[in-house]
Amino acid sequence: MSDTTETTPGWLTSDELEDARARMPILYVEAVPVRVDDSGEVTSIGLLLGMGRDGAVSRSLVSGRVLHHERVRDALLRHLEKDLGPVALPRVPASLQPFTVAEYFPTHGITPFHDPRQHAVSLAYIVPVAGDCRPRQDALDLVWLSPQEASSEGVQNEMPGGHGLLLKQALAHAGCHF
C-alpha cells in the first residue's frame, strides 16, 4: 500500500523514493521568487521561512522534484503554486535555460551543495511573481527582502545545504550589485 496521499501518476511511495534516491540522481527545479520594478530590476526576493531538519529556523527557496513524464516548465509552475499559493502569478521565463545547475551530493565537500538524503541535480530559475503570495502550509512565513538584505551574511547562514550560495548566484545573474 502507498504511503503517499497523492494519486497523480509519477509520484513514488516513500519506500520507492528512498530506493531511487539511493540508486540515481533525482532531478529538481528551484525557483528564486522575485519582485521587479517597471524596468525589470529586482527589488525584493521572497524566501520561505521554516523549520530545518535540525529544528532550527531556516530560509529556503521554492524547490521540488520533477515527476516522471512531467515537463520542466510544468514542474516549476506546480512548485511555485504549491509553495507561494495559487494567486502568486509567476512569470516563468520564456527560455527554460536555468541561471545555473546545482549538483547536491550526500557527501560534504564535492560541491558547495549538500543534501544528506540523495544525489540531486537541480535546475535553478529566477521567477518574477506579481500576485499575492501565501506561503505553503508547512512554511512559517514568506519574507520579502531587498537584494542587499538577502545577500547578508546573517541570511546566508540561515540557508542550509548551499542555498545561500545559490541565492547569491541568482542575485549576480540578475545584475544586483552590492
Protein Blocks (a to p, Z undefined) as FASTA:
>chain_A
ZZbfbfbehiacfklmmmmmmmoccdddddddddddfkopafbdcddddddfkopacddd
ddddddehiafklmmmmmmmmmnojklopacdfblcdfbdcdddfbghkamcdcfkbccd
ddddddddfbdcdddfkbmbdcdddfklmmpmklmmmmghhlmmmmmmmmmmnopaZZ
